[in-house]
């Protein structure tokens, strides 16, 4: 088999078979295929797309390029949830404990934030003592005892994806639905869960800018999951405005705890309940209305919050930070951003607020960047709220030297109108 023949076949719009795709993935991963040939095929895929069969073969080949986690010892109700990235997105900290309280086993590996998006691992590490690096034995033991374990990603999952992504990043082939879908799903399949629920975001703070493109990606990933024998669903959600009232690691953990205690932002709470209900419904075969009522009840009776406390304790974290008996570390300084005019808030640009939060110290531009867990943004007013001129609408927490220039980002991120802006539905569609 020759790589030039595979490139020519895809260039000419023909479908690659399973063996050709496996040959390509193996060669890209082990270096036996040079980068220029891998890049040529990636561009042919970008321009010509892939069929459902091709995308499934690519996903499975990438998943099988590294370790495949066998979760069968945890039963057949293992669930995973993935977000395509957003601003203020602390949903894992809420929906995972809810799902666990309902009898699912959430044995989940999460990632770190990069650029304007946050990462679950960074949020968890703002809890004093919490261990995100666990041995395989610790991971399985915690998941078995508590029905939930949240830890950092293993680099041994889908290593071929890392190689392909690095080349996509420098060859202008990132924005390809088949390549994005196979990248995400190869890691989810390798992580071993029987049920996968995807939160596919669109808007200024998301990779997909329109709901239509998000739906295209969601449908592709759901098909891959089902072809791989996994229960899969996707919830397509709005990321034009931030999710919840906080952006930043310790700030988001505190807000997640408020949601699990039945308080806080209703928009965020509704999404977390929807995600958890889909995890439960797919795992247990119950209808979504029953699942939604059960998810809501787990918040009301405190069982979901207890699950979060249980796993935090098991992984060395100080739960007094979650219960409020102790306070998270305070930021050195706070910048108070005030409304420049009176009016209804008609825009809150997620991307710009994500960038601002990153500059405050809450995010990283490179994987080596050091995060300040106390840094971030607290929204005092939300989309659709009325603000008087001079009223504080956002606080930026961080070290004083990091706060210089952030007001410029916030000035561009907010817009005001004399009229109440239209409502923004949070959930666009659910693909099952």
HELIX and SHEET records of a PDB file:
HELIX    1   1 UNK A    3  UNK A   11  1                                   9    
HELIX    2   2 UNK A   18  UNK A   30  1                                  13    
HELIX    3   3 UNK A   35  UNK A   48  1                                  14    
HELIX    4   4 UNK A   52  UNK A   63  1                                  12    
HELIX    5   5 UNK A   72  UNK A   74  5                                   3    
HELIX    6   6 UNK A   92  UNK A  101  1                                  10    
HELIX    7   7 UNK A  120  UNK A  124  1                                   5    
HELIX    8   8 UNK A  136  UNK A  146  1                                  11    
HELIX    9   9 UNK A  159  UNK A  170  1                                  12    
HELIX   10  10 UNK A  177  UNK A  190  1                                  14    
HELIX   11  11 UNK A  211  UNK A  227  1                                  17    
HELIX   12  12 UNK A  249  UNK A  260  1                                  12    
HELIX   13  13 UNK A  266  UNK A  284  1                                  19    
HELIX   14  14 UNK A  288  UNK A  300  1                                  13    
HELIX   15  15 UNK A  303  UNK A  314  1                                  12    
HELIX   16  16 UNK A  320  UNK A  323  1                                   4    
HELIX   17  17 UNK A  350  UNK A  357  1                                   8    
HELIX   18  18 UNK A  358  UNK A  362  3                                   5    
HELIX   19  19 UNK A  400  UNK A  403  1                                   4    
HELIX   20  20 UNK A  406  UNK A  413  1                                   8    
SHEET    1   A 6 UNK A 148  UNK A 152  0                                        
SHEET    2   A 6 UNK A 105  UNK A 110  1                                        
SHEET    3   A 6 UNK A  78  UNK A  83  1                                        
SHEET    4   A 6 UNK A 195  UNK A 202  1                                        
SHEET    5   A 6 UNK A 231  UNK A 238  1                                        
SHEET    6   A 6 UNK A 427  UNK A 431 -1                                        
SHEET    1   B 4 UNK A 246  UNK A 247  0                                        
SHEET    2   B 4 UNK A 376  UNK A 379 -1                                        
SHEET    3   B 4 UNK A 392  UNK A 398 -1                                        
SHEET    4   B 4 UNK A 333  UNK A 338 -1                                        
SHEET    1   C 3 UNK A 386  UNK A 387  0                                        
SHEET    2   C 3 UNK A 343  UNK A 348 -1                                        
SHEET    3   C 3 UNK A 414  UNK A 417 -1                                        
END                                                                             
